[in-house]
Amino acid sequence: MTIAIADAEDTIFDFAIFVDGGRFSSEDPTPAPESGTIALLGLDLVGLGAARRRRA
């Protein structure tokens, strides 16, 4: 992939960005296991609460 920035020579603050190459895919991304992540977060919060209760 090549990215180039060039002056378009229209005005003082005018420029152009050219991108050559790259790939676009129409495939769906793999789903993230959200339920497992939420379960781990909940278990972590329960552990922190138990540790705090034990100290008090």
C-alpha positions as CSV (number, residue, x, y, z in Angstrom):
1,M,0.0,0.0,0.0
2,T,1.4,3.4,-1.0
3,I,0.1,6.7,0.5
4,A,1.3,9.9,-1.1
5,I,0.5,13.6,-0.2
6,A,0.9,16.0,-3.1
7,D,0.1,19.7,-3.8
8,A,-2.9,20.1,-6.0
9,E,-1.7,23.6,-7.1
10,D,-5.2,25.2,-6.9
11,T,-4.7,27.4,-3.8
12,I,-2.1,27.9,-1.1
13,F,-3.7,25.4,1.4
14,D,-4.8,22.8,-1.1
15,F,-3.4,19.3,-1.2
16,A,-4.4,15.8,-2.2
17,I,-3.9,12.4,-0.6
18,F,-3.4,9.5,-3.0
19,V,-3.8,5.9,-1.9
20,D,-2.6,3.1,-4.1
21,G,-3.2,-0.6,-3.4
22,G,-4.9,-2.0,-0.4
23,R,-7.8,-4.5,-0.1
24,F,-11.4,-4.1,0.8
25,S,-13.3,-7.2,1.9
26,S,-17.0,-7.8,1.9
27,E,-16.8,-10.6,4.4
28,D,-18.4,-10.2,7.8
29,P,-16.0,-9.9,10.7
30,T,-15.8,-12.8,13.2
31,P,-18.2,-12.2,16.2
32,A,-16.6,-11.3,19.5
33,P,-17.6,-13.6,22.4
34,E,-19.3,-10.9,24.4
35,S,-21.1,-13.2,26.9
36,G,-17.8,-14.7,28.0
37,T,-16.2,-11.2,28.4
38,I,-19.1,-9.9,30.4
39,A,-19.0,-13.1,32.6
40,L,-15.3,-12.6,33.3
41,L,-15.9,-8.9,34.2
42,G,-18.8,-9.8,36.5
43,L,-16.7,-12.5,38.2
44,D,-13.8,-10.0,38.7
45,L,-16.2,-7.5,40.3
46,V,-17.5,-10.2,42.7
47,G,-14.0,-11.0,43.7
48,L,-13.1,-7.4,44.3
49,G,-16.2,-7.0,46.4
50,A,-15.4,-10.1,48.4
51,A,-11.8,-8.9,49.0
52,R,-13.1,-5.5,50.1
53,R,-15.6,-7.0,52.5
54,R,-13.0,-9.2,54.0
55,R,-10.7,-6.2,54.8
56,A,-13.5,-4.2,56.4
